[in-house]
Amino acid sequence: MPLSETQVIELHELLSAARLLRTLKLGQIVTDPFVKDASSLSTRTLRQLEELQMYVDHPGFTAYVSSQWELPVLTSFTMVYCEALPETLLKQHGRNLTYLHIFPKKKDRVYDYSWVACSVDSLDVLSEWCPVLDHFVFPSTRPNYHADTILSRIRSSSLRYLDIWCHDCLATRELVEVEADDAVELGHLPSLVRLRRLRKVPRIDLPLICHPSLVTGDDFRLYHLPGLFVVQTSWCVVPDSGLQGDLPWFVHLPPEEDDSKTFIQESESGEEDEDGEGDGDEEDEEDNDSESDDDSDDEDEDEEDEASDNEIESDSSSGTEDSEAQISDWELDIPALKEARLKEAFDRDTILGMFAASQERNVDQRSDGSEEPEGEGVGREDAESRMSVSPPVREEGPSWLPIPR
């Protein structure tokens, strides 16, 4: 998160109480100019701070950290957006550093992984500022596969691991190993154990995640980081984008499993289905009981009516219930029919035709010349709302939802 001048002043006051702070990562400073008189601020001593990451593209803030902070046990320093080795910072806080990362500033172009070149002028005095440096990360000065510009200038008797950010991973394993051997033989880096290329700049902490001590010889490791896969070997660390056809050991993974919240294991799905079916059966039983109670009440009330009236009412009510039940069954069975018939397309006209065909079979069983029973219009409107479609227009004959007597 970018820091304003006010937030920096608040940070300065907050650090007075951070006596046990061990890791500190700061955002970019957006205020220019910075504090007019940084020397007026009291000195902050962070006696437990071992790891620091900060942007060094703001001269005022860099001078403030150099002059007003005391970091007696600092061992890891990551300098972001660095265009040259910051002499004041390294002279003040570099004497105990074992890890130094010079992270380049990316150019302001979309989908461009190139960066502003970092000067190599001070590499020859690096050992004076960081006498116990063990792991050094530095960006290449130009997009080529040779590291001779860096290796010819750097001097360090303690350095064991050297990582170089590069635009493309065109250097072969043989070339990288020869460069490392030459640096040792020439006495520039007598303690050098491993030289690596790091392709692009996907993450600031990539050199530590894929630490050079983790892989030796012909071994390799595959890392799954947020948004990418990374392959680490003894001579390079590159993202597994599937474009490195010349690297036979690359691993191309299958698509990731669905980790979304909608994903359900088979066992869980089966349990839920069983529970759902049981609940549905209980509801059906309750509905059947209530319907039987209603039917018995109707029969008791109509015992004194004529037999013919009873037959008409019974046929009418049963026909209405059958039609409504049939519509409900159609609504519930459409997904099942789709699956059973190999996902056949069921459009509106097809469903209406299938439903009309089933009704025509009931029409043949009706007696001719009968009048439409009362309440049929209401039942039809109910059915239409449940089907969510308009009834087809017919030139003659009964309505599209006839009620058999």
Summary of the structure (lengths in Angstrom):
residues: 405
radius of gyration: 39.7
end to end distance: 77.4
largest distance: 120.2
contacts: 1049
relative contact order: 0.05
helix: 40%
strand: 14%
